[in-house]
Amino acid sequence: MAETKKVTISVPKDAVSTLEQWKACGRIENLSAYVSAALRDRMDRDSAQDAIERTFGGVPPLDLVNQARAVQGLPPLSSEDLDSPSAGAA
């Protein structure tokens, strides 16, 4: 297991309530592990997006993005969607 460091973060109350419910019913083992995994997933996506943008010198062309989305079974993006900060979140 990787070395850990305890940090304090603020999380919306409704999210904590949901996580506590999930823990109580056994859906997740513990809140810390869930938040750590979610953070790692987001960091991995952001790193992948950075690598793609370095390769293309910026955001890839819309046609290539939509080809990749089609392979994943996702709907195409418009040019406005591609310019939004959440475009790489799909």
C-alpha atoms as a printed R data frame, in Angstrom:
   type eleno elety resid chain resno       x      y       z
1  ATOM     1    CA   MET     A     1   0.000  0.000   0.000
2  ATOM     2    CA   ALA     A     2   1.204  3.488  -0.805
3  ATOM     3    CA   GLU     A     3   2.391  5.773   1.942
4  ATOM     4    CA   THR     A     4  -0.364  8.143   3.032
5  ATOM     5    CA   LYS     A     5  -0.558 11.572   4.592
6  ATOM     6    CA   LYS     A     6  -3.561 12.772   6.533
7  ATOM     7    CA   VAL     A     7  -5.082 16.000   5.186
8  ATOM     8    CA   THR     A     8  -8.195 17.976   5.987
9  ATOM     9    CA   ILE     A     9 -10.651 18.781   3.192
10 ATOM    10    CA   SER     A    10 -14.089 20.353   3.075
11 ATOM    11    CA   VAL     A    11 -16.828 18.279   1.460
12 ATOM    12    CA   PRO     A    12 -20.457 19.289   0.893
13 ATOM    13    CA   LYS     A    13 -22.714 17.949   3.657
14 ATOM    14    CA   ASP     A    14 -24.998 16.130   1.225
15 ATOM    15    CA   ALA     A    15 -22.021 14.269  -0.269
16 ATOM    16    CA   VAL     A    16 -20.850 13.213   3.192
17 ATOM    17    CA   SER     A    17 -24.368 12.060   4.055
18 ATOM    18    CA   THR     A    18 -24.491  9.934   0.916
19 ATOM    19    CA   LEU     A    19 -21.066  8.435   1.625
20 ATOM    20    CA   GLU     A    20 -22.063  7.663   5.213
21 ATOM    21    CA   GLN     A    21 -25.208  5.915   3.951
22 ATOM    22    CA   TRP     A    22 -23.159  3.921   1.471
23 ATOM    23    CA   LYS     A    23 -20.751  2.917   4.244
24 ATOM    24    CA   ALA     A    24 -23.599  1.900   6.551
25 ATOM    25    CA   CYS     A    25 -25.098 -0.403   3.918
26 ATOM    26    CA   GLY     A    26 -21.708 -1.835   2.916
27 ATOM    27    CA   ARG     A    27 -21.502 -0.238  -0.528
28 ATOM    28    CA   ILE     A    28 -18.122  1.291   0.373
29 ATOM    29    CA   GLU     A    29 -15.595  0.165   2.963
30 ATOM    30    CA   ASN     A    30 -14.678  3.618   4.250
31 ATOM    31    CA   LEU     A    31 -14.927  7.269   3.313
32 ATOM    32    CA   SER     A    32 -11.183  7.877   3.151
33 ATOM    33    CA   ALA     A    33 -10.569  5.047   0.688
34 ATOM    34    CA   TYR     A    34 -13.476  6.194  -1.487
35 ATOM    35    CA   VAL     A    35 -12.326  9.822  -1.591
36 ATOM    36    CA   SER     A    36  -8.712  8.743  -2.222
37 ATOM    37    CA   ALA     A    37  -9.798  6.527  -5.145
38 ATOM    38    CA   ALA     A    38 -11.959  9.314  -6.594
39 ATOM    39    CA   LEU     A    39  -9.053 11.738  -6.319
40 ATOM    40    CA   ARG     A    40  -6.686  9.279  -8.009
41 ATOM    41    CA   ASP     A    41  -9.207  8.679 -10.826
42 ATOM    42    CA   ARG     A    42  -9.546 12.428 -11.427
43 ATOM    43    CA   MET     A    43  -5.777 12.907 -11.373
44 ATOM    44    CA   ASP     A    44  -5.351 10.061 -13.881
45 ATOM    45    CA   ARG     A    45  -7.946 11.626 -16.227
46 ATOM    46    CA   ASP     A    46  -6.321 15.051 -15.921
47 ATOM    47    CA   SER     A    47  -2.870 13.560 -16.612
48 ATOM    48    CA   ALA     A    48  -4.226 11.743 -19.672
49 ATOM    49    CA   GLN     A    49  -5.857 14.957 -20.896
50 ATOM    50    CA   ASP     A    50  -2.561 16.817 -20.404
51 ATOM    51    CA   ALA     A    51  -0.710 14.151 -22.432
52 ATOM    52    CA   ILE     A    52  -3.274 14.364 -25.240
53 ATOM    53    CA   GLU     A    53  -3.053 18.156 -25.331
54 ATOM    54    CA   ARG     A    54   0.768 18.035 -25.365
55 ATOM    55    CA   THR     A    55   0.616 15.599 -28.287
56 ATOM    56    CA   PHE     A    56  -1.760 17.805 -30.275
57 ATOM    57    CA   GLY     A    57  -0.397 21.142 -29.115
58 ATOM    58    CA   GLY     A    58  -3.775 21.893 -27.525
59 ATOM    59    CA   VAL     A    59  -7.246 20.408 -27.602
60 ATOM    60    CA   PRO     A    60  -7.484 17.722 -30.326
61 ATOM    61    CA   PRO     A    61  -9.615 18.442 -33.395
62 ATOM    62    CA   LEU     A    62 -13.348 17.928 -32.885
63 ATOM    63    CA   ASP     A    63 -13.538 15.099 -35.435
64 ATOM    64    CA   LEU     A    64 -10.902 13.077 -33.551
65 ATOM    65    CA   VAL     A    65 -12.606 13.723 -30.218
66 ATOM    66    CA   ASN     A    66 -15.913 12.528 -31.643
67 ATOM    67    CA   GLN     A    67 -14.302  9.435 -33.176
68 ATOM    68    CA   ALA     A    68 -12.951  8.519 -29.738
69 ATOM    69    CA   ARG     A    69 -16.340  9.210 -28.150
70 ATOM    70    CA   ALA     A    70 -18.078  7.006 -30.744
71 ATOM    71    CA   VAL     A    71 -15.742  4.113 -29.873
72 ATOM    72    CA   GLN     A    72 -16.804  4.548 -26.243
73 ATOM    73    CA   GLY     A    73 -20.487  4.676 -27.184
74 ATOM    74    CA   LEU     A    74 -20.767  8.341 -26.216
75 ATOM    75    CA   PRO     A    75 -22.666 11.016 -28.147
76 ATOM    76    CA   PRO     A    76 -20.660 13.520 -30.198
77 ATOM    77    CA   LEU     A    77 -19.684 16.911 -28.827
78 ATOM    78    CA   SER     A    78 -20.338 20.214 -30.531
79 ATOM    79    CA   SER     A    79 -17.568 22.772 -30.955
80 ATOM    80    CA   GLU     A    80 -19.076 24.694 -28.014
81 ATOM    81    CA   ASP     A    81 -18.952 21.546 -25.871
82 ATOM    82    CA   LEU     A    82 -15.318 20.971 -26.805
83 ATOM    83    CA   ASP     A    83 -14.406 24.438 -25.549
84 ATOM    84    CA   SER     A    84 -15.997 23.848 -22.130
85 ATOM    85    CA   PRO     A    85 -13.786 22.942 -19.142
86 ATOM    86    CA   SER     A    86 -15.664 19.647 -18.623
87 ATOM    87    CA   ALA     A    87 -15.189 18.370 -22.183
88 ATOM    88    CA   GLY     A    88 -12.445 15.970 -21.092
89 ATOM    89    CA   ALA     A    89 -14.584 14.550 -18.318
90 ATOM    90    CA   ALA     A    90 -16.471 12.107 -20.507
